[in-house]
Each structure stands twice: as structure tokens, then as C-alpha cells.
Amino acid sequence: MITPKNPGQVKPIDETSPSPGDEASAGQGAFPPLENRVFVYKYDGSKQCGAGQPISVKTMAKELKGMQVFSQENKPDGLMHIQVCGAATGRANVYEIKAEDLAKAQAKGFQEWKF
């Protein structure tokens, strides 16, 4: 039997505990269920060898004004890119928004993240 290091802080999981995506765990419907969310992105403009200033996640998020952003991060697109100074790095700012806001985000130049 394994005993936890902090036995007073460990809570057992039972069948009545809400899962992380449950509306009950998100303030009784304050957030849409995970299946009603999508990820959108725009490349951050960064170039290899430091050529080109990337647009920060926080700065680019301002373009999504009026839309609820649940999460945001800068990450690589996972695709192969030519390795030469001045070429794109493939890094993108990715935002989690409501699925119903996808068309609004696309109108502002964002694309759905499917990588």
C-alpha cells in the first residue's frame, strides 16, 4: 500500500466527483462544456535567427476583444520549416474560445487550430 506524503491533502475520487469538464465543476454552467470550445491561432511573426519581432500572446489576444478566451499559449505548429535565417519559426499564438465565436475569430484572420 502506498501512503501519500501529505495524507490530509489527498482526496479520494469517487463517482459523484465532477470531472474537470463538467459544468458543475465550472461554476454551475459559467463556462461552456469542452465540446463547445475550439482552438484558434495566428502565427506570431517570429523569424529564425532572431530576425523579426514576435507578437506576444497577450498583445494578440486584444484582437479577440468581445470573445471569451479560456486559455492562451504560444506553441509550435509541429510542421517542418526550412532552416534558414529569416524564415518563419512556425510558432503560433493559440487561443481557446467558444465554438460559436469561431466565425468572428476567422473574420479577424485567425484559423482553427488542427495541428
C-alpha positions as CSV (number, residue, x, y, z in Angstrom):
1,M,0.0,0.0,0.0
2,I,1.3,3.4,-0.9
3,T,0.8,6.2,1.6
4,P,0.7,9.8,0.4
5,K,3.2,12.3,1.6
6,N,0.5,14.7,2.7
7,P,-2.4,12.4,3.8
8,G,-4.5,15.3,4.9
9,Q,-4.4,16.9,1.5
10,V,-5.2,13.9,-0.7
11,K,-8.9,13.5,-1.5
12,P,-10.3,10.2,-2.9
13,I,-12.0,10.3,-6.2
14,D,-15.5,8.9,-6.2
15,E,-18.2,8.5,-8.8
16,T,-20.0,11.7,-7.6
17,S,-17.0,13.9,-8.0
18,P,-17.4,16.2,-11.1
19,S,-14.8,15.7,-13.8
20,P,-12.8,18.7,-15.0
21,G,-15.0,19.3,-18.0
22,D,-18.3,19.1,-16.1
23,E,-20.4,22.2,-15.9
24,A,-20.8,21.6,-12.2
25,S,-17.0,22.0,-11.7
26,A,-17.0,25.2,-13.7
27,G,-19.3,27.2,-11.5
28,Q,-22.7,25.7,-12.5
29,G,-22.6,26.5,-16.2
30,A,-20.4,29.5,-16.0
31,F,-18.2,28.0,-18.8
32,P,-19.4,26.1,-21.8
33,P,-18.7,22.4,-21.9
34,L,-15.3,21.4,-23.5
35,E,-17.1,20.1,-26.6
36,N,-18.4,23.7,-27.2
37,R,-14.9,25.2,-27.4
38,V,-12.4,25.4,-30.2
39,F,-8.8,26.5,-30.5
40,V,-7.8,29.3,-33.0
41,Y,-4.4,30.6,-33.9
42,K,-2.3,33.1,-35.8
43,Y,1.4,32.9,-36.4
44,D,3.3,35.2,-34.1
45,G,5.6,36.6,-36.8
46,S,8.8,35.3,-35.3
47,K,11.7,34.5,-37.7
48,Q,14.7,32.3,-37.3
49,C,18.0,33.8,-36.1
50,G,16.1,36.5,-34.2
51,A,15.0,38.4,-37.4
52,G,11.5,39.7,-36.8
53,Q,9.8,40.6,-33.6
54,P,7.2,38.1,-32.4
55,I,3.8,39.4,-31.3
56,S,3.1,38.3,-27.7
57,V,0.1,36.2,-26.8
58,K,-1.2,39.0,-24.6
59,T,-0.9,41.6,-27.3
60,M,-2.6,39.4,-30.0
61,A,-5.4,38.4,-27.6
62,K,-6.6,42.0,-27.9
63,E,-7.8,41.1,-31.4
64,L,-10.3,38.7,-29.8
65,K,-12.0,41.6,-27.9
66,G,-15.6,40.7,-27.2
67,M,-14.9,36.9,-27.2
68,Q,-14.3,34.9,-24.1
69,V,-10.8,33.4,-24.1
70,F,-10.4,30.3,-21.8
71,S,-6.7,29.6,-22.4
72,Q,-3.9,31.0,-24.4
73,E,-0.3,30.0,-25.2
74,N,2.4,30.3,-27.7
75,K,3.4,26.9,-29.3
76,P,5.0,25.4,-32.4
77,D,2.7,24.2,-35.2
78,G,4.6,20.9,-35.4
79,L,5.2,21.2,-39.1
80,M,8.6,21.1,-40.8
81,H,10.0,24.5,-41.7
82,I,13.0,25.4,-43.8
83,Q,16.0,26.2,-41.6
84,V,17.4,29.5,-42.8
85,C,17.8,32.8,-41.1
86,G,14.7,35.0,-41.8
87,A,12.4,32.1,-42.4
88,A,9.3,31.6,-40.2
89,T,9.7,29.7,-37.0
90,G,6.3,28.1,-37.1
91,R,5.4,29.4,-33.6
92,A,1.8,30.5,-33.2
93,N,-0.4,32.1,-30.6
94,V,-3.2,29.7,-29.8
95,Y,-6.4,30.7,-28.0
96,E,-9.3,28.6,-26.7
97,I,-12.7,30.2,-27.4
98,K,-16.3,29.3,-27.6
99,A,-17.2,27.4,-30.8
100,E,-19.9,29.9,-31.5
101,D,-17.2,32.7,-31.8
102,L,-15.2,30.8,-34.5
103,A,-16.6,32.8,-37.4
104,K,-15.9,36.1,-35.6
105,A,-12.3,35.0,-35.0
106,Q,-11.9,33.8,-38.6
107,A,-13.1,37.2,-39.8
108,K,-10.2,38.7,-37.8
109,G,-7.6,36.4,-39.5
110,F,-7.5,33.6,-37.1
111,Q,-7.7,29.9,-38.2
112,E,-8.9,26.9,-36.4
113,W,-6.0,25.0,-34.7
114,K,-6.0,21.5,-36.0
115,F,-2.3,20.5,-35.5
